[in-house]
């Protein structure tokens, strides 16, 4: 198993090109199942999770072709088996995103129930209840969600909890439903908006994405089309923290500054100078030690849970004490235990991490436990004294495109070594 080796010390300087968003690309590729004609999706990031989604579509008999620039063509006219097997779903929970589209277009879906997850229980009860309210018959059989519906019908739903993939699944299901569906208390994440824009390009009639109420007028069919995936705001945020934590100067290009307001505000609070343009962001933290910041994760537009671990690394070397409250997932502090092994002073109290910055972290062998935790350990490794070795980096390859090349190009001492 490969490992990443980092040597701490160098302030990062230079430019990073931000990739397409993982969490937009995955629902968009699943959403292509709704179209009866070929769809071309551009700016798809080259990531393990994307490969898994493509494999999942392929297993169903869908024709997927990609060129060297990761333009992915999905032709779901040939779909033969509306089935998502356990062996793929267990490697990627986002596989659940095929449930809504399959049911809407083919009237049936057999999708393995995702199991437990390192960061929390992550049930899918809201996805299932929503489909039932739209007239689907759903049962759980041998670990699979078995859903059937001749044609889904419109419904008015108020979701119990704000859920990103739950919103996406129900929005996709409603696209081909009979009549007007209203979804309230939905997720407002930019990835939901990107999915709605994609579906509208294919002839869907979705309004309100990006607000807490989405209205979908069902149509008979979706046609083909072309779409480019939005920039990854979490990858963007991770490289901004890299600039801040190493006291460097990093410029992101091909990003979407407007999707990072909460993250940028916290970096400014930490003492960074930030400039933004229409598709770029530059952070300057040269010759300054960051100040610790307090933050609380919550659904968009508040501070994202997917940036919490990276800010834990920042607080670990900042001046002062910072408190991080995680409200989305109940077990998303695994990185804290690893950072402590690097000399970080962090106290955990339930869903709160109280972090007292130390002047310097020390290198240590550490283990990645989930995607964002791995990213935070890379950041910690970039400021630790000595050589840090990060194990289980398959987590990082699920969500960060060419991470060591991108970091190396801005001056980081980082390399991948076979384990
Ligand atoms: N929840 C329920 N019931 C449901 C669905 C969700 O109780 O049916 C709860 C969850 O347990 C959680 C909360 O609702 O406590 C919010 O979870 P959400 O459903 O929004 O998470 P998700 O859709 O499974 C997506 C991202 C995650 C990101 C979260 C929160 C994708 C593919 N995944 O997950 O991304 O952390 O939203 O923003 O979009 C990552 O990229 O590293 C990652 C984990």
Boltz pocket constraint, residues with backbone or C-beta under 6 A from the ligand:
constraints:
  - pocket:
      binder: B
      contacts: [[A, 22], [A, 23], [A, 26], [A, 94], [A, 120], [A, 121], [A, 122], [A, 123], [A, 124], [A, 125], [A, 126], [A, 127], [A, 128], [A, 161], [A, 162], [A, 163], [A, 164], [A, 165], [A, 166], [A, 187], [A, 191], [A, 305], [A, 306], [A, 327], [A, 328], [A, 329], [A, 330], [A, 371], [A, 372], [A, 399]]
      max_distance: 6.0
